[in-house]
Amino acid sequence: MLPILAGIIASGFIYSEEELEWLFKWFVRICSLIILMFIFGYLFRGGFTPASGATPMLLTIVFSFLCGLYFYTRDIKYMLMVGIIFFVPVIDISRMGIAAMAAIFIFHFANKNLVSKIVFSMIGVLLFFLVFNSKGFQEKTFISGSGTLRDLTFNYYDNPNIRITGRISWKKALESGLEEAPLWGNGPRSDYLKLVRSYWS
């Protein structure tokens, strides 16, 4: 709920045009710093980047802004920035980052022209397929080194060919707690109690 509450509070403020320009300028600077840190980590830290899994998710915010600016202004420089940012999850092979940015690009609300929406949707889907079929993505995602879209179902953690990072263990340990209270949950940090019980049982 925190992102929603932060959005409600931020949207309640009144911003002048100068303040919006100042906020956007510093926001772009911060995101540029994140990208530079990513490049440094990739080139000089053996591929390790600080919070590499979270970096693409943080950049989806500026990615969405830049997509919106392009669709409103049709200024090609914003599309070039979009392309640069999209390379971050592709290079990092962050599967959720790739999916999130592809979804933003395809379904962005600022693209109101039907023909443009169809064209950019086709481009977005094409980019997704190109990334999906790349060697790095296939090797990271599938134990056998290759797979198809059919393997990516809602229950893909049960697919023995999917390479996972321990999430299936979390799922198995916490699933019974979710079933006990699927609507309201079991309270803050109740996952700790469930994990302790699973460990000692």
N, C-alpha and C positions, 0 to 999 in steps of 0.2 A: 504493500500500500504506500510505501514511502515515496516512490517516484510520482505517484498520482497526487499525494498531498503536497509535495514540493511544487508540482506544476500548478496546483490550485492557488497556492500562496504567491508564486511568482507572477501568475497571470492577473493577480489582483492589484499589482503595482501599476502606476501610470508612468510610461516612459516617453521621453521626448525623442525626436529623431536623432539628436546628437548623442543621447545616452545609448540608444540602440546601436548606433554606429560604433561607439566606444566598446560596448559589450561584445559585439560581433568581432571587432578587431582583436580584442584580447582572447576571445574564444578561439579564433583561427590561429593565433600565436601559440596558445597552449597545445592545440591539436598538432601544429607543425612541430613543436618540441617532442611530442609523443612519437610522431613519425620519424624524426631524426634519431631518437633513442632506439626505435625499432631497427632502423637501418644500421646504426652503430652495433647493436647487439647481434644482428644477423651477420654482419661482415667481420666483426672483431671478437665476438664472444662465442664463436662456434655454433651460431644459430640460436643460442639462448638469448631471450630478451626479457627484461623485467615485466612480470605479469603478462607474458605473451598471450595467454589465453583471453585475458580481459581487454587487451589493447584493441582488437578489432571491434569489440562491443562498444567501447568508449567512442571509437571513431564512427560508429553508425549514426551518432547524433549529428556530427558535422557533415557526414555523407548525405543525410536526409536534407539538411539545410541547403547544401550545394545543389542537390537535385532540384529542390524547389526553386532556387535562384535561377537555375538554367531554364526550367520550364516556364518561368515567368518572363525572363529577359531574353532567352535564346542566345545568351553570350557564351561563345564556345570555350572561354577560359574556365567557366564553372564545370563544364563537362570534362575538361582535361584534369581538373582537380578531382572530380569524381573517379576518373580512371586511375589516378595515382593512389587514392585511398583504397580503391577496390583491390589493388595489388597487395596490400598489407595482409589481409586474411588468406589470399591466394598463396603468397610466398610462405606465410606461416602455417599454411594448410590447416586453418581453423575452420572446421566444417560448419559450425553454427554461425560463425562470422560471415562466411561465404553465403550461406542460406539467408541470413538476415539482410545483408546488403542487396542480394539479388531480389528479395521480396520488396524491399523499399524501392528499388529502381523500377520494378515492374508495376507495382500498385500505387505509386506516389499520387496523392490527391491533387497536387498542383498541376499535374498533366491532365488537363480537362478536355483537350482535343481528342476525339475518338480515334481518328486516323493515327495521330501521334502516339496515343496510348497503345494501339495495336502494334505499331512499328517498334516502339521501345520495349514492349512486352516480348516480342519475338527476339530482339537483341538480348534482353535479359535472360531468356530461356536458353538461347544459343550459348551465351557466356557460361551459364551454369553447366550445360552439357560438356563444354570444352574443358572446364575445370574438373568436372566429375570424371572424365575419361583420361585426365592427365596421369602420368606415371606416379607422381608424388602423392596425389590424392588417393589413387587406387591402392598403393602400398600402405598408406597410413590407415585406410578404412577397412581393408579386407586382409585377413590373415593369409589367404592364398595368393594375395598380390593382385587379384582382379575380382570384379563383381559387377552386378547390374543394378539398375534402379529398383528392380523387384525385391532386392535384398533390403531396401530401406523402407520397411513397413513400420507401423506404430509399435510393434513388438520386436523391433530389430535387435534388441539386447538378447533375445532368445536365439538369434541366428549364430551358429557356431563359427561362421565365416567372418563375422564382424569383429574388428579389432577395437576393443573398448579399453577404458582407463580406470577400471574399478567401479564404474557406476552401477554395474549389475549387482555388486556386493551391497552397495547402499540400498538399491531397490529391494533386494531380498530381505535385508535386515529391517527395513522400515515399512514394508508393504503391509504387514499385519496391523501396525499402528494406524496406517491410513484407512484400512478396512474397518477398524473399530470406530472411527469418527471421521467419515469422509466429508462431511459438510462443514463442521465448525473446527475440526482439528483437535489436538490434544493439549494445546497450550504452548507458550513460548519455550523453545529449546527442549521440548519433550523428546526430540530425536536422541539427545544424549542418554536419557533414561532408557530408551528403547535399545540403543546400541549396547549399553552396559548389560542389560538383561540378556541380549542376544549373545554377548561375549561369554557370560557366566553360565548360560544354559547349555 
